[in-house]
């Protein structure tokens, strides 16, 4: 299930074809996948199919995409869905809706978004991971429209043990910072 937009259908198709998040063949025994910014769950479903012995934690704070995520995940016993986002601290913030498709909804205003918003719950990433008893992450996907740096800063102690990081960033400054953070 996706939104009835060309962008949503195209993104879902690209994910399921293995183009957006290509499989890394030398990474074996994936047991824990964390999909932060799961949207409608395309990546979560893809990861659940690619790694059937893994638990996929799928997080999406926006109401409408989360409803589709829950529908897409309902037939997968290894996908756990959460209607929250992660950040460097616990807080509630407005999430500005996209003018065209849910994939550009953001806590930061931009030309891609409208003035319409909903208040979302963001959890301290490190605290949330500890609460769930997640001791390590094998595969981490972060697509949070601008919260990537705050999330990775919060989980810094876990980074060295993560096998694969799929990451979207939103500025050249963020890219440079993330390069330095993830390089070791």
C-alpha positions in Angstrom: 0.0 0.0 0.0 1.3 3.4 -1.0 -0.1 6.9 -1.4 -1.8 7.3 -4.7 0.9 9.5 -6.2 3.5 8.8 -8.9 6.3 9.6 -6.5 5.1 7.2 -3.8 4.6 4.3 -6.3 8.0 5.0 -7.9 9.9 5.1 -4.6 8.2 1.8 -3.4 9.0 0.1 -6.7 12.6 1.2 -6.6 13.0 -0.1 -3.0 11.4 -3.4 -3.7 13.7 -3.9 -6.8 16.7 -3.5 -4.5 17.8 -0.3 -6.2 17.4 2.2 -3.3 18.9 0.0 -0.6 21.1 -2.5 -2.5 21.9 -5.7 -0.6 25.4 -5.9 0.7 26.4 -9.5 -0.1 29.3 -9.7 2.3 27.1 -8.8 5.3 25.7 -12.0 6.8 23.7 -13.0 9.8 21.6 -9.8 10.0 19.4 -10.0 13.1 18.5 -6.4 13.9 17.3 -3.8 11.4 16.2 -0.4 12.5 14.3 1.7 9.9 14.0 5.2 11.1 11.7 7.3 8.9 9.9 4.2 7.6 7.2 6.1 5.8 4.8 3.6 4.4 7.1 0.7 5.0 8.7 -0.1 1.7 12.2 -0.5 3.1 10.9 -2.3 6.2 9.1 -4.9 4.0 12.2 -5.2 1.7 14.5 -5.7 4.7 12.1 -8.3 6.2 12.1 -10.2 3.0 15.9 -10.0 2.5 16.6 -10.9 6.2 13.8 -13.2 7.4 15.5 -14.1 10.6 16.0 -10.4 11.6 13.7 -8.2 13.7 12.9 -5.1 11.8 12.0 -2.1 13.9 10.1 0.4 11.7 9.5 3.9 13.1 7.3 6.5 11.5 6.0 9.5 13.4 3.4 10.8 10.8 -0.1 9.5 11.2 -1.1 8.8 7.6 2.2 7.1 6.5 2.2 5.1 9.7 -1.3 3.7 8.9 0.0 2.5 5.6 3.2 1.2 7.3 1.0 -0.8 9.7 -1.0 -2.3 6.8 2.2 -3.2 4.9 3.8 -4.8 7.9 0.8 -6.7 9.2 1.7 -10.0 7.4 5.3 -10.0 8.6 5.9 -11.4 12.1 9.4 -9.9 12.0 8.4 -6.3 11.6 7.6 -4.2 14.7 6.0 -0.8 14.0 6.2 2.3 16.2 4.3 5.6 15.6 7.3 7.7 16.8 10.4 9.4 15.4 13.8 9.4 16.9 15.9 12.4 17.8 18.6 13.5 20.3 16.0 14.0 23.1 12.4 13.4 23.9 10.2 16.1 22.5 7.1 16.9 20.4 7.4 19.1 17.3 5.3 20.0 14.3 5.9 17.9 11.2 5.1 20.0 8.1 3.2 18.1 5.5 4.6 17.8 2.0 3.0 19.6 -0.9 3.1 16.5 -3.0 4.0 13.3 -1.2 4.7 12.2 2.4 8.4 11.6 1.7 9.4 15.2 2.1 7.4 15.9 5.3 9.8 17.5 7.8 10.2 19.2 11.1 11.9 22.0 9.2 9.9 24.2 6.9 11.0 24.1 3.3 9.7 25.0 -0.2 8.6 21.3 -0.5 6.2 21.5 2.4 3.0 23.3 3.2 2.1 25.2 6.3 -0.1 22.4 7.5 1.4 20.3 10.2 0.7 17.7 12.8 2.5 17.4 16.2 4.7 14.3 16.3 6.4 12.5 19.1 10.2 12.2 18.9 12.1 10.0 21.4 15.7 10.2 22.5 17.2 7.6 20.1 19.7 6.2 22.7 17.0 5.9 25.4 14.5 4.3 23.1 17.1 1.7 21.9 18.0 0.8 25.5 14.3 0.6 26.5 13.7 -2.0 23.8 16.8 -3.9 24.8 18.5 -3.6 21.5 22.1 -4.4 22.2 23.4 -3.9 18.6 22.1 -2.9 15.2 23.2 -4.8 12.1 21.5 -2.7 9.5 20.4 1.0 10.1 18.4 3.0 7.7 17.8 6.7 8.4 15.7 8.9 6.2 14.3 11.5 8.5 14.3 14.7 6.4 16.9 16.6 8.5 17.1 14.7 11.9 19.9 12.3 10.8 22.7 14.2 12.6 20.8 14.4 15.9 19.9 10.7 15.8 23.4 9.5 15.0 24.9 11.8 17.7 22.5 10.2 20.2 23.5 6.6 19.3 27.2 7.3 18.8 28.3 4.5 21.1 26.5 1.9 18.9 27.9 3.1 15.6 31.2 1.1 15.5 29.2 -2.2 15.6 26.7 -1.3 12.9 27.4 -3.4 9.8 25.5 -1.3 7.2 24.2 2.3 7.4 21.8 3.5 4.7 21.6 7.2 5.2 20.0 10.3 3.6 21.5 13.7 4.4 20.2 17.2 3.7 23.1 19.5 3.4 26.8 19.6 2.5 27.6 20.5 6.2 25.6 17.5 7.3 27.5 15.3 4.8 30.9 16.4 6.1 29.9 15.9 9.7 28.4 12.5 9.0 31.6 11.5 7.0 33.7 12.3 10.1 31.3 10.6 12.5 31.0 7.4 10.5 34.5 7.2 9.1 36.0 5.2 12.0 
